[in-house]
Amino acid sequence: MIAIPFQKENMDRSSILSKLKVIVANYSHDKDALEYLSESTDFIKDLKINSANLVDVVLDVEEEFDIEIDNLAMERMLNVSAAIEIITDKLKAK
Amino acid sequence: MIGNDIVDLRQAALESNWRRKGYLNKLFTKNEQQWILEASNPGQMVWLLWSMKEAAYKIYSRRKTWRAFAPLKLICKTLEIKEELAIGSVECESHTFFSQTMLTAQFIHTIATEQHPMQAITVKITGYNPTDTSYRNTDPATVSHHGRYLALAYV
């Protein structure tokens, strides 16, 4: 019975992940890393996203999820898992 | 310690739309945005300020083993442009870095240092070939590549 909310949580993470994948695909310079995107994927080291495009990722995420990413959150938005944490937190706070 | 950053202006124009809503606010302080607004070539000013921040970040992140996307913590404090050369300073958490930027129609290249006046630095800018990593054997103090260009600096 506890498994139901747990599963829902998992589904949410995976649906956030798939939306995120669509966003980062626009800026990634590494097709393989994009194909094997996981929570541990780093935006700069793995996807080879140019640092000036990180701000586009942040703006796209804000638009897609209708949230506002403050500067403190942006500072740590360097990989998929941090991005998912931030999106989840901001969605909860809505 | 020194840091550098190169911006291929053609690549930047292809990859980034700095006029996008919200873009400048996330990257630049109010004062920096004022400089951009007042510049005769705002696009050049965007990438000049950006490369100053990136070059300073390279030093500070290595010194502090700090990794963050915090463009607003790297604050361009002073800037003086004389034709193709821009001299400035960048502050990060009360540390000051000094910058020298070469401005051309094709690219913008910044060197940042902790020393003022700057030590003697040799800069080498060439075409970038991702499969050629032989430059690593030349032991550069800092490396940057973007679009068509590879920039190496030696002390």
gemmi code that builds the backbone of each chain (N, CA, C; Angstrom):
import gemmi

chains = {
    "A": [
        ("MET", (0.820, -1.208, 0.000), (0.000, 0.000, 0.000), (0.855, 1.259, 0.000)),
        ("ILE", (1.997, 1.114, 0.656), (2.936, 2.244, 0.629), (3.500, 2.378, -0.791)),
        ("ALA", (3.420, 1.288, -1.517), (4.026, 1.260, -2.853), (3.342, 2.212, -3.822)),
        ("ILE", (2.106, 2.551, -3.550), (1.386, 3.386, -4.526), (1.957, 4.817, -4.627)),
        ("PRO", (2.044, 5.550, -3.481), (2.645, 6.890, -3.615), (4.100, 6.820, -4.064)),
        ("PHE", (4.795, 5.776, -3.656), (6.199, 5.618, -4.056), (6.306, 5.501, -5.573)),
        ("GLN", (5.422, 4.703, -6.144), (5.405, 4.529, -7.600), (5.081, 5.842, -8.314)),
        ("LYS", (4.144, 6.561, -7.737), (3.749, 7.828, -8.331), (4.948, 8.789, -8.372)),
        ("GLU", (5.664, 8.816, -7.240), (6.874, 9.635, -7.146), (7.849, 9.269, -8.260)),
        ("ASN", (8.037, 7.953, -8.468), (8.939, 7.486, -9.519), (8.478, 7.923, -10.895)),
        ("MET", (7.192, 7.818, -11.118), (6.642, 8.208, -12.409), (6.876, 9.690, -12.655)),
        ("ASP", (6.687, 10.475, -11.615), (6.897, 11.902, -11.769), (8.340, 12.199, -12.157)),
        ("ARG", (9.255, 11.526, -11.462), (10.680, 11.750, -11.790), (10.958, 11.367, -13.232)),
        ("SER", (10.397, 10.254, -13.668), (10.705, 9.827, -15.035), (10.016, 10.725, -16.062)),
        ("SER", (8.860, 11.253, -15.733), (8.231, 12.151, -16.711), (8.961, 13.500, -16.748)),
        ("ILE", (9.477, 13.929, -15.585), (10.313, 15.140, -15.577), (11.564, 14.884, -16.419)),
        ("LEU", (12.154, 13.711, -16.212), (13.371, 13.356, -16.959), (13.124, 13.394, -18.468)),
        ("SER", (11.985, 12.855, -18.911), (11.775, 12.826, -20.359), (11.515, 14.222, -20.924)),
        ("LYS", (10.862, 15.079, -20.135), (10.686, 16.468, -20.589), (12.034, 17.202, -20.639)),
        ("LEU", (12.854, 16.902, -19.653), (14.182, 17.516, -19.574), (15.042, 17.092, -20.768)),
        ("LYS", (14.875, 15.842, -21.151), (15.663, 15.314, -22.267), (15.362, 16.088, -23.556)),
        ("VAL", (14.090, 16.399, -23.759), (13.689, 17.171, -24.948), (14.360, 18.545, -24.926)),
        ("ILE", (14.405, 19.155, -23.730), (15.011, 20.487, -23.605), (16.515, 20.433, -23.882)),
        ("VAL", (17.229, 19.542, -23.201), (18.696, 19.544, -23.337), (19.147, 19.081, -24.721)),
        ("ALA", (18.278, 18.348, -25.426), (18.626, 17.880, -26.777), (18.943, 19.056, -27.698)),
        ("ASN", (18.311, 20.203, -27.423), (18.546, 21.390, -28.259), (19.944, 21.981, -28.099)),
        ("TYR", (20.608, 21.656, -27.000), (21.897, 22.313, -26.702), (23.061, 21.336, -26.580)),
        ("SER", (22.749, 20.037, -26.540), (23.787, 19.032, -26.340), (24.684, 18.909, -27.574)),
        ("HIS", (25.979, 18.745, -27.319), (26.916, 18.506, -28.421), (27.446, 17.080, -28.374)),
        ("ASP", (26.780, 16.209, -27.623), (27.207, 14.808, -27.567), (25.982, 13.902, -27.704)),
        ("LYS", (25.811, 13.358, -28.899), (24.617, 12.558, -29.208), (24.533, 11.287, -28.370)),
        ("ASP", (25.691, 10.636, -28.141), (25.695, 9.387, -27.350), (25.260, 9.654, -25.922)),
        ("ALA", (25.849, 10.697, -25.318), (25.514, 11.020, -23.928), (24.035, 11.373, -23.819)),
        ("LEU", (23.505, 11.998, -24.859), (22.087, 12.367, -24.859), (21.217, 11.116, -24.933)),
        ("GLU", (21.626, 10.179, -25.775), (20.863, 8.941, -25.932), (20.809, 8.158, -24.618)),
        ("TYR", (21.943, 8.138, -23.916), (22.015, 7.388, -22.653), (21.799, 8.283, -21.444)),
        ("LEU", (21.052, 9.348, -21.633), (20.792, 10.297, -20.551), (20.265, 9.588, -19.301)),
        ("SER", (20.895, 9.882, -18.164), (20.417, 9.323, -16.901), (20.496, 10.415, -15.849)),
        ("GLU", (20.122, 10.074, -14.620), (20.140, 11.083, -13.555), (21.553, 11.576, -13.264)),
        ("SER", (22.553, 10.779, -13.577), (23.922, 11.196, -13.268), (24.580, 11.981, -14.399)),
        ("THR", (23.849, 12.165, -15.506), (24.423, 12.894, -16.644), (24.694, 14.351, -16.283)),
        ("ASP", (25.923, 14.782, -16.576), (26.336, 16.168, -16.308), (26.117, 17.001, -17.576)),
        ("PHE", (25.525, 18.178, -17.403), (25.200, 19.003, -18.570), (26.440, 19.429, -19.350)),
        ("ILE", (27.498, 19.804, -18.628), (28.688, 20.319, -19.306), (29.663, 19.191, -19.650)),
        ("LYS", (30.000, 18.370, -18.642), (31.018, 17.322, -18.871), (30.537, 16.237, -19.827)),
        ("ASP", (29.273, 15.828, -19.705), (28.776, 14.729, -20.537), (28.080, 15.221, -21.807)),
        ("LEU", (27.133, 16.112, -21.651), (26.366, 16.562, -22.820), (27.107, 17.631, -23.616)),
        ("LYS", (28.215, 18.150, -23.034), (29.042, 19.166, -23.705), (28.213, 20.411, -24.065)),
        ("ILE", (27.281, 20.737, -23.181), (26.500, 21.950, -23.385), (27.405, 23.145, -23.101)),
        ("ASN", (27.387, 24.104, -24.008), (28.158, 25.321, -23.808), (27.605, 26.065, -22.590)),
        ("SER", (28.521, 26.601, -21.752), (28.048, 27.218, -20.514), (27.077, 28.375, -20.764)),
        ("ALA", (27.256, 29.086, -21.892), (26.327, 30.175, -22.203), (24.932, 29.644, -22.537)),
        ("ASN", (24.838, 28.351, -22.877), (23.526, 27.755, -23.158), (22.854, 27.176, -21.913)),
        ("LEU", (23.602, 27.092, -20.789), (22.973, 26.608, -19.552), (21.805, 27.517, -19.172)),
        ("VAL", (21.969, 28.794, -19.448), (20.897, 29.730, -19.123), (19.655, 29.451, -19.985)),
        ("ASP", (19.864, 28.970, -21.216), (18.719, 28.590, -22.059), (18.009, 27.364, -21.485)),
        ("VAL", (18.807, 26.428, -20.969), (18.205, 25.255, -20.317), (17.338, 25.721, -19.144)),
        ("VAL", (17.880, 26.629, -18.335), (17.149, 27.141, -17.174), (15.857, 27.847, -17.617)),
        ("LEU", (15.955, 28.694, -18.644), (14.778, 29.428, -19.126), (13.737, 28.477, -19.737)),
        ("ASP", (14.222, 27.475, -20.478), (13.302, 26.485, -21.063), (12.584, 25.695, -19.968)),
        ("VAL", (13.325, 25.336, -18.926), (12.737, 24.593, -17.801), (11.673, 25.460, -17.118)),
        ("GLU", (11.986, 26.726, -16.930), (11.010, 27.644, -16.321), (9.717, 27.699, -17.139)),
        ("GLU", (9.867, 27.764, -18.464), (8.688, 27.844, -19.333), (7.915, 26.527, -19.355)),
        ("GLU", (8.651, 25.439, -19.509), (8.016, 24.121, -19.624), (7.223, 23.755, -18.369)),
        ("PHE", (7.800, 24.038, -17.192), (7.167, 23.613, -15.933), (6.441, 24.769, -15.231)),
        ("ASP", (6.466, 25.939, -15.850), (5.835, 27.131, -15.274), (6.302, 27.375, -13.833)),
        ("ILE", (7.601, 27.411, -13.664), (8.200, 27.657, -12.349), (9.245, 28.750, -12.490)),
        ("GLU", (9.688, 29.275, -11.351), (10.769, 30.259, -11.387), (11.989, 29.676, -10.700)),
        ("ILE", (13.113, 29.685, -11.388), (14.344, 29.143, -10.815), (15.195, 30.316, -10.332)),
        ("ASP", (15.333, 30.412, -9.014), (16.099, 31.519, -8.442), (17.601, 31.273, -8.647)),
        ("ASN", (18.389, 32.292, -8.357), (19.829, 32.207, -8.626), (20.525, 31.110, -7.833)),
        ("LEU", (20.070, 30.902, -6.588), (20.693, 29.859, -5.763), (20.460, 28.472, -6.350)),
        ("ALA", (19.237, 28.239, -6.828), (18.923, 26.945, -7.450), (19.707, 26.798, -8.750)),
        ("MET", (19.782, 27.887, -9.523), (20.491, 27.854, -10.803), (21.960, 27.461, -10.628)),
        ("GLU", (22.553, 27.948, -9.534), (23.967, 27.662, -9.267), (24.290, 26.175, -9.284)),
        ("ARG", (23.335, 25.364, -8.783), (23.645, 23.934, -8.697), (22.986, 23.119, -9.808)),
        ("MET", (22.376, 23.791, -10.776), (21.704, 23.061, -11.857), (22.695, 22.628, -12.937)),
        ("LEU", (23.603, 21.749, -12.567), (24.681, 21.347, -13.471), (24.518, 19.928, -13.995)),
        ("ASN", (23.558, 19.192, -13.447), (23.353, 17.823, -13.921), (21.865, 17.466, -13.836)),
        ("VAL", (21.534, 16.319, -14.405), (20.126, 15.912, -14.517), (19.493, 15.743, -13.134)),
        ("SER", (20.204, 15.096, -12.215), (19.567, 14.833, -10.922), (19.308, 16.137, -10.154)),
        ("ALA", (20.245, 17.075, -10.201), (20.024, 18.367, -9.534), (18.837, 19.086, -10.176)),
        ("ALA", (18.760, 19.020, -11.506), (17.647, 19.680, -12.201), (16.311, 19.069, -11.773)),
        ("ILE", (16.268, 17.747, -11.682), (15.015, 17.082, -11.275), (14.635, 17.477, -9.843)),
        ("GLU", (15.645, 17.521, -8.942), (15.381, 17.947, -7.550), (14.777, 19.350, -7.534)),
        ("ILE", (15.400, 20.252, -8.285), (14.963, 21.644, -8.300), (13.544, 21.757, -8.860)),
        ("ILE", (13.294, 21.071, -9.973), (11.958, 21.119, -10.589), (10.915, 20.558, -9.621)),
        ("THR", (11.228, 19.428, -9.001), (10.295, 18.795, -8.049), (9.984, 19.743, -6.895)),
        ("ASP", (11.035, 20.358, -6.338), (10.849, 21.294, -5.217), (9.977, 22.478, -5.617)),
        ("LYS", (10.281, 23.044, -6.791), (9.542, 24.244, -7.222), (8.090, 23.898, -7.539)),
        ("LEU", (7.852, 22.698, -8.096), (6.479, 22.279, -8.400), (5.691, 22.098, -7.110)),
        ("LYS", (6.351, 21.534, -6.091), (5.700, 21.322, -4.783), (5.332, 22.659, -4.154)),
        ("ALA", (6.210, 23.649, -4.347), (6.021, 24.954, -3.702), (4.943, 25.784, -4.400)),
        ("LYS", (4.499, 25.319, -5.570), (3.515, 26.099, -6.345), (2.165, 26.195, -5.651)),
    ],
    "B": [
        ("MET", (48.134, 31.885, -10.931), (47.177, 31.134, -11.747), (46.492, 32.080, -12.738)),
        ("ILE", (46.266, 31.576, -13.959), (45.557, 32.394, -14.954), (44.388, 31.596, -15.557)),
        ("GLY", (43.472, 32.284, -16.158), (42.345, 31.636, -16.829), (42.073, 32.344, -18.142)),
        ("ASN", (41.523, 31.626, -19.108), (41.184, 32.296, -20.368), (39.825, 31.824, -20.870)),
        ("ASP", (39.288, 32.565, -21.817), (38.022, 32.152, -22.432), (37.909, 32.755, -23.820)),
        ("ILE", (37.577, 31.908, -24.772), (37.377, 32.411, -26.131), (35.911, 32.261, -26.543)),
        ("VAL", (35.388, 33.266, -27.221), (34.038, 33.204, -27.779), (34.164, 33.391, -29.287)),
        ("ASP", (33.753, 32.372, -30.028), (33.641, 32.492, -31.477), (32.323, 33.224, -31.747)),
        ("LEU", (32.418, 34.426, -32.239), (31.208, 35.257, -32.373), (30.199, 34.673, -33.357)),
        ("ARG", (30.701, 33.966, -34.367), (29.779, 33.329, -35.314), (29.003, 32.204, -34.623)),
        ("GLN", (29.752, 31.398, -33.850), (29.129, 30.307, -33.099), (28.125, 30.845, -32.067)),
        ("ALA", (28.536, 31.908, -31.387), (27.663, 32.503, -30.363), (26.361, 32.991, -30.988)),
        ("ALA", (26.463, 33.580, -32.192), (25.262, 34.078, -32.861), (24.344, 32.917, -33.262)),
        ("LEU", (24.955, 31.773, -33.593), (24.165, 30.593, -33.964), (23.521, 29.939, -32.745)),
        ("GLU", (24.275, 29.901, -31.644), (23.859, 29.113, -30.467), (23.001, 29.884, -29.481)),
        ("SER", (23.210, 31.196, -29.418), (22.579, 31.951, -28.335), (21.821, 33.158, -28.855)),
        ("ASN", (20.675, 33.383, -28.277), (19.918, 34.588, -28.553), (19.866, 35.393, -27.255)),
        ("TRP", (20.822, 36.307, -27.094), (20.906, 37.048, -25.831), (19.740, 38.010, -25.665)),
        ("ARG", (18.966, 38.225, -26.743), (17.785, 39.094, -26.634), (16.573, 38.328, -26.096)),
        ("ARG", (16.756, 37.041, -25.895), (15.674, 36.227, -25.342), (15.212, 36.782, -23.993)),
        ("LYS", (13.885, 36.766, -23.758), (13.312, 37.290, -22.516), (13.923, 36.557, -21.308)),
        ("GLY", (14.414, 37.325, -20.370), (14.948, 36.746, -19.135), (16.428, 36.410, -19.193)),
        ("TYR", (16.977, 36.366, -20.400), (18.369, 35.917, -20.595), (19.364, 36.808, -19.853)),
        ("LEU", (19.326, 38.103, -20.140), (20.321, 39.009, -19.544), (20.198, 39.059, -18.019)),
        ("ASN", (18.959, 38.991, -17.522), (18.746, 39.047, -16.069), (19.402, 37.906, -15.314)),
        ("LYS", (19.494, 36.745, -15.960), (20.090, 35.585, -15.294), (21.608, 35.616, -15.322)),
        ("LEU", (22.173, 36.371, -16.266), (23.634, 36.356, -16.438), (24.331, 37.616, -15.962)),
        ("PHE", (23.626, 38.733, -16.004), (24.315, 40.010, -15.792), (23.651, 40.856, -14.708)),
        ("THR", (24.498, 41.528, -13.932), (23.998, 42.443, -12.898), (23.350, 43.657, -13.575)),
        ("LYS", (22.665, 44.434, -12.789), (22.007, 45.639, -13.322), (23.034, 46.558, -13.997)),
        ("ASN", (24.183, 46.720, -13.327), (25.224, 47.592, -13.871), (25.769, 47.054, -15.192)),
        ("GLU", (26.005, 45.736, -15.240), (26.486, 45.123, -16.483), (25.450, 45.279, -17.600)),
        ("GLN", (24.182, 45.127, -17.258), (23.119, 45.292, -18.258), (23.080, 46.723, -18.784)),
        ("GLN", (23.400, 47.661, -17.908), (23.463, 49.060, -18.313), (24.572, 49.258, -19.355)),
        ("TRP", (25.728, 48.622, -19.103), (26.839, 48.703, -20.070), (26.408, 48.134, -21.419)),
        ("ILE", (25.677, 47.024, -21.386), (25.219, 46.386, -22.626), (24.267, 47.328, -23.376)),
        ("LEU", (23.342, 47.886, -22.621), (22.339, 48.792, -23.179), (22.969, 50.011, -23.844)),
        ("GLU", (24.040, 50.517, -23.208), (24.652, 51.757, -23.685), (25.726, 51.515, -24.748)),
        ("ALA", (26.101, 50.271, -24.970), (27.202, 49.975, -25.886), (26.794, 50.245, -27.326)),
        ("SER", (27.777, 50.665, -28.136), (27.479, 50.886, -29.549), (27.266, 49.539, -30.240)),
        ("ASN", (27.901, 48.493, -29.708), (27.710, 47.136, -30.225), (27.305, 46.241, -29.049)),
        ("PRO", (26.003, 46.172, -28.746), (25.553, 45.451, -27.553), (25.928, 43.957, -27.566)),
        ("GLY", (25.858, 43.345, -28.751), (26.198, 41.920, -28.843), (27.647, 41.673, -28.453)),
        ("GLN", (28.538, 42.546, -28.914), (29.952, 42.412, -28.551), (30.131, 42.583, -27.043)),
        ("MET", (29.384, 43.531, -26.455), (29.484, 43.763, -25.010), (29.003, 42.544, -24.224)),
        ("VAL", (27.937, 41.901, -24.692), (27.442, 40.685, -24.022), (28.558, 39.649, -23.929)),
        ("TRP", (29.210, 39.391, -25.053), (30.218, 38.314, -25.066), (31.532, 38.740, -24.424)),
        ("LEU", (31.799, 40.035, -24.441), (32.970, 40.545, -23.715), (32.795, 40.300, -22.206)),
        ("LEU", (31.655, 40.708, -21.675), (31.410, 40.544, -20.240), (31.349, 39.059, -19.866)),
        ("TRP", (30.727, 38.289, -20.742), (30.614, 36.850, -20.492), (32.002, 36.198, -20.443)),
        ("SER", (32.875, 36.546, -21.390), (34.201, 35.914, -21.417), (35.041, 36.370, -20.223)),
        ("MET", (34.828, 37.592, -19.734), (35.519, 38.042, -18.512), (35.097, 37.178, -17.326)),
        ("LYS", (33.796, 36.923, -17.224), (33.284, 36.097, -16.129), (33.838, 34.672, -16.216)),
        ("GLU", (33.823, 34.120, -17.418), (34.286, 32.743, -17.611), (35.779, 32.596, -17.284)),
        ("ALA", (36.580, 33.568, -17.729), (38.023, 33.493, -17.492), (38.321, 33.597, -15.992)),
        ("ALA", (37.604, 34.475, -15.295), (37.789, 34.619, -13.847), (37.296, 33.366, -13.119)),
        ("TYR", (36.178, 32.821, -13.582), (35.635, 31.589, -12.982), (36.642, 30.450, -13.067)),
        ("LYS", (37.383, 30.398, -14.182), (38.371, 29.325, -14.351), (39.414, 29.354, -13.250)),
        ("ILE", (39.847, 30.533, -12.852), (40.822, 30.644, -11.765), (40.152, 30.290, -10.439)),
        ("TYR", (39.043, 30.961, -10.172), (38.401, 30.828, -8.865), (37.917, 29.399, -8.609)),
        ("SER", (37.379, 28.756, -9.643), (36.864, 27.396, -9.449), (37.998, 26.414, -9.169)),
        ("ARG", (39.179, 26.673, -9.753), (40.324, 25.783, -9.482), (40.893, 26.060, -8.099)),
        ("ARG", (40.960, 27.319, -7.724), (41.468, 27.689, -6.398), (40.617, 27.096, -5.275)),
        ("LYS", (39.297, 27.185, -5.476), (38.371, 26.801, -4.395), (37.746, 25.434, -4.624)),
        ("THR", (38.175, 24.745, -5.688), (37.460, 23.550, -6.143), (35.945, 23.749, -6.023)),
        ("TRP", (35.520, 24.815, -6.633), (34.130, 25.252, -6.616), (33.558, 25.035, -7.997)),
        ("ARG", (32.388, 24.440, -8.056), (31.754, 24.257, -9.349), (30.312, 24.728, -9.229)),
        ("ALA", (29.943, 25.711, -10.002), (28.587, 26.249, -9.918), (28.288, 27.024, -11.181)),
        ("PHE", (26.989, 27.155, -11.483), (26.604, 28.047, -12.567), (26.094, 29.313, -11.904)),
        ("ALA", (27.048, 30.200, -11.606), (26.724, 31.389, -10.801), (27.227, 32.661, -11.456)),
        ("PRO", (26.749, 32.945, -12.670), (27.266, 34.122, -13.375), (27.085, 35.432, -12.612)),
        ("LEU", (26.059, 35.494, -11.752), (25.826, 36.749, -11.029), (26.758, 36.928, -9.835)),
        ("LYS", (27.507, 35.874, -9.499), (28.508, 35.998, -8.433), (29.844, 36.481, -8.989)),
        ("LEU", (29.968, 36.465, -10.311), (31.175, 36.976, -10.968), (30.795, 38.338, -11.534)),
        ("ILE", (31.261, 39.366, -10.878), (30.778, 40.710, -11.183), (31.864, 41.518, -11.888)),
        ("CYS", (31.565, 41.956, -13.100), (32.510, 42.813, -13.825), (32.452, 44.198, -13.190)),
        ("LYS", (33.575, 44.604, -12.597), (33.597, 45.839, -11.815), (34.057, 47.033, -12.630)),
        ("THR", (35.139, 46.831, -13.370), (35.659, 47.934, -14.177), (35.863, 47.458, -15.608)),
        ("LEU", (35.775, 48.397, -16.520), (35.965, 48.057, -17.929), (36.352, 49.297, -18.700)),
        ("GLU", (37.444, 49.166, -19.426), (37.908, 50.279, -20.254), (38.265, 49.717, -21.623)),
        ("ILE", (37.577, 50.214, -22.647), (37.806, 49.675, -23.989), (38.563, 50.687, -24.828)),
        ("LYS", (39.696, 50.205, -25.391), (40.465, 51.057, -26.297), (40.671, 50.283, -27.580)),
        ("GLU", (39.857, 50.603, -28.563), (39.887, 49.908, -29.852), (39.721, 48.410, -29.675)),
        ("GLU", (40.798, 47.634, -29.953), (40.638, 46.176, -29.909), (41.017, 45.563, -28.567)),
        ("LEU", (41.239, 46.392, -27.569), (41.661, 45.872, -26.269), (40.722, 46.367, -25.169)),
        ("ALA", (40.302, 45.440, -24.323), (39.465, 45.819, -23.182), (40.171, 45.399, -21.899)),
        ("ILE", (40.357, 46.351, -20.998), (41.008, 46.088, -19.716), (39.934, 46.179, -18.642)),
        ("GLY", (39.883, 45.184, -17.760), (38.838, 45.226, -16.752), (39.179, 44.435, -15.506)),
        ("SER", (38.202, 44.350, -14.609), (38.353, 43.535, -13.411), (37.030, 42.863, -13.080)),
        ("VAL", (37.160, 41.685, -12.458), (35.999, 40.874, -12.103), (36.116, 40.500, -10.642)),
        ("GLU", (35.020, 40.651, -9.911), (35.048, 40.309, -8.494), (34.198, 39.063, -8.257)),
        ("CYS", (34.723, 38.187, -7.401), (33.946, 37.004, -7.018), (34.153, 36.741, -5.540)),
        ("GLU", (33.106, 36.857, -4.759), (33.177, 36.641, -3.306), (34.380, 37.364, -2.690)),
        ("SER", (34.509, 38.635, -2.987), (35.532, 39.549, -2.477), (36.961, 39.261, -2.968)),
        ("HIS", (37.094, 38.386, -3.968), (38.388, 38.214, -4.645), (38.334, 39.001, -5.948)),
        ("THR", (39.452, 39.662, -6.279), (39.463, 40.436, -7.518), (40.377, 39.788, -8.553)),
        ("PHE", (39.889, 39.725, -9.765), (40.668, 39.204, -10.889), (40.786, 40.306, -11.931)),
        ("PHE", (41.914, 40.285, -12.641), (42.173, 41.330, -13.629), (42.079, 40.725, -15.022)),
        ("SER", (41.509, 41.473, -15.950), (41.265, 40.886, -17.270), (41.776, 41.768, -18.399)),
        ("GLN", (42.207, 41.073, -19.447), (42.579, 41.729, -20.698), (41.883, 40.983, -21.809)),
        ("THR", (41.137, 41.703, -22.614), (40.358, 41.051, -23.669), (40.741, 41.585, -25.035)),
        ("MET", (40.933, 40.648, -25.963), (41.181, 41.016, -27.345), (39.840, 40.962, -28.071)),
        ("LEU", (39.486, 42.068, -28.716), (38.201, 42.141, -29.431), (38.469, 42.143, -30.927)),
        ("THR", (37.962, 41.145, -31.629), (38.076, 41.151, -33.082), (36.674, 40.931, -33.668)),
        ("ALA", (36.564, 41.049, -34.976), (35.261, 40.845, -35.613), (34.860, 39.371, -35.566)),
        ("GLN", (35.871, 38.485, -35.438), (35.606, 37.044, -35.460), (35.453, 36.414, -34.084)),
        ("PHE", (36.265, 36.898, -33.134), (36.244, 36.279, -31.806), (36.571, 37.292, -30.729)),
        ("ILE", (36.295, 36.862, -29.484), (36.645, 37.643, -28.306), (37.452, 36.720, -27.414)),
        ("HIS", (38.618, 37.173, -26.960), (39.437, 36.318, -26.095), (39.887, 37.069, -24.849)),
        ("THR", (39.590, 36.495, -23.694), (39.960, 37.132, -22.432), (40.967, 36.289, -21.661)),
        ("ILE", (41.936, 36.998, -21.078), (42.871, 36.405, -20.125), (42.558, 37.041, -18.774)),
        ("ALA", (42.435, 36.201, -17.742), (42.251, 36.724, -16.390), (43.424, 36.291, -15.516)),
        ("THR", (43.827, 37.190, -14.622), (44.930, 36.892, -13.713), (44.564, 37.311, -12.291)),
        ("GLU", (45.393, 36.851, -11.350), (45.237, 37.308, -9.967), (46.175, 38.468, -9.687)),
        ("GLN", (47.162, 38.639, -10.580), (48.184, 39.676, -10.395), (47.859, 40.928, -11.176)),
        ("HIS", (48.246, 42.047, -10.591), (48.133, 43.303, -11.322), (49.347, 44.157, -10.980)),
        ("PRO", (50.162, 44.585, -11.943), (50.018, 44.314, -13.377), (50.220, 42.835, -13.713)),
        ("MET", (49.739, 42.451, -14.868), (49.802, 41.056, -15.291), (51.227, 40.594, -15.537)),
        ("GLN", (51.469, 39.310, -15.220), (52.735, 38.683, -15.592), (52.787, 38.540, -17.125)),
        ("ALA", (53.979, 38.196, -17.643), (54.093, 38.002, -19.096), (53.348, 36.729, -19.488)),
        ("ILE", (52.423, 36.859, -20.423), (51.610, 35.719, -20.861), (51.669, 35.624, -22.378)),
        ("THR", (51.885, 34.391, -22.869), (51.877, 34.178, -24.320), (50.548, 33.528, -24.699)),
        ("VAL", (49.884, 34.127, -25.656), (48.588, 33.603, -26.096), (48.724, 33.042, -27.507)),
        ("LYS", (48.124, 31.867, -27.709), (48.149, 31.281, -29.042), (46.719, 30.907, -29.440)),
        ("ILE", (46.241, 31.511, -30.514), (44.885, 31.210, -30.979), (44.966, 30.568, -32.358)),
        ("THR", (44.396, 29.368, -32.464), (44.448, 28.624, -33.726), (43.058, 28.088, -34.046)),
        ("GLY", (42.960, 27.419, -35.197), (41.720, 26.720, -35.528), (41.562, 25.530, -34.590)),
        ("TYR", (40.322, 25.162, -34.293), (40.088, 24.051, -33.376), (39.714, 22.790, -34.142)),
        ("ASN", (40.457, 21.731, -33.852), (40.154, 20.423, -34.410), (39.947, 19.461, -33.238)),
        ("PRO", (38.699, 19.027, -33.005), (38.404, 18.214, -31.810), (39.209, 16.917, -31.728)),
        ("THR", (39.675, 16.415, -32.872), (40.408, 15.144, -32.832), (41.901, 15.342, -32.566)),
        ("ASP", (42.363, 16.579, -32.627), (43.782, 16.856, -32.409), (44.008, 17.373, -30.987)),
        ("THR", (44.569, 16.518, -30.133), (44.785, 16.915, -28.733), (46.270, 17.164, -28.452)),
        ("SER", (47.070, 17.312, -29.537), (48.516, 17.462, -29.361), (48.889, 18.719, -28.573)),
        ("TYR", (47.989, 19.713, -28.550), (48.285, 20.943, -27.800), (48.534, 20.659, -26.318)),
        ("ARG", (47.960, 19.554, -25.828), (48.128, 19.211, -24.406), (49.597, 18.993, -24.040)),
        ("ASN", (50.367, 18.497, -25.014), (51.792, 18.244, -24.766), (52.589, 19.534, -24.590)),
        ("THR", (52.006, 20.656, -24.989), (52.731, 21.923, -24.892), (52.555, 22.568, -23.520)),
        ("ASP", (51.799, 21.887, -22.659), (51.622, 22.310, -21.271), (51.094, 23.744, -21.108)),
        ("PRO", (49.976, 24.040, -21.725), (49.402, 25.382, -21.548), (48.895, 25.581, -20.117)),
        ("ALA", (48.922, 26.826, -19.657), (48.438, 27.125, -18.307), (46.910, 27.140, -18.279)),
        ("THR", (46.317, 27.445, -19.415), (44.857, 27.463, -19.504), (44.433, 27.273, -20.961)),
        ("VAL", (43.307, 26.610, -21.159), (42.831, 26.240, -22.492), (41.361, 26.609, -22.618)),
        ("SER", (40.986, 27.119, -23.787), (39.574, 27.368, -24.045), (39.311, 27.093, -25.508)),
        ("HIS", (38.187, 26.466, -25.798), (37.823, 26.362, -27.211), (36.346, 26.619, -27.373)),
        ("HIS", (36.006, 27.191, -28.517), (34.609, 27.466, -28.827), (34.495, 27.603, -30.330)),
        ("GLY", (33.538, 26.925, -30.910), (33.318, 27.026, -32.347), (34.577, 26.707, -33.131)),
        ("ARG", (35.021, 27.671, -33.920), (36.165, 27.436, -34.818), (37.521, 27.558, -34.132)),
        ("TYR", (37.551, 28.048, -32.889), (38.839, 28.454, -32.313), (39.286, 27.677, -31.072)),
        ("LEU", (40.608, 27.559, -30.988), (41.274, 27.015, -29.807), (42.214, 28.104, -29.287)),
        ("ALA", (42.099, 28.404, -27.996), (42.963, 29.436, -27.407), (43.769, 28.836, -26.268)),
        ("LEU", (45.086, 29.003, -26.358), (45.999, 28.494, -25.336), (46.761, 29.670, -24.759)),
        ("ALA", (47.051, 29.600, -23.459), (47.870, 30.658, -22.860), (48.948, 30.024, -22.000)),
        ("TYR", (50.133, 30.604, -22.081), (51.312, 30.088, -21.377), (51.901, 31.195, -20.509)),
        ("VAL", (52.396, 30.820, -19.324), (53.063, 31.831, -18.486), (54.575, 31.585, -18.487)),
    ],
}
model = gemmi.Model(1)
for chain_id, residues in chains.items():
    chain = gemmi.Chain(chain_id)
    for i, (resn, *xyz) in enumerate(residues, 1):
        res = gemmi.Residue()
        res.name, res.seqid = resn, gemmi.SeqId(i, " ")
        for name, pos in zip(("N", "CA", "C"), xyz):
            atom = gemmi.Atom()
            atom.name, atom.element = name, gemmi.Element(name[0])
            atom.pos, atom.b_iso = gemmi.Position(*pos), 0.0
            res.add_atom(atom)
        chain.add_residue(res)
    model.add_chain(chain)
structure = gemmi.Structure()
structure.add_model(model)
structure.setup_entities()
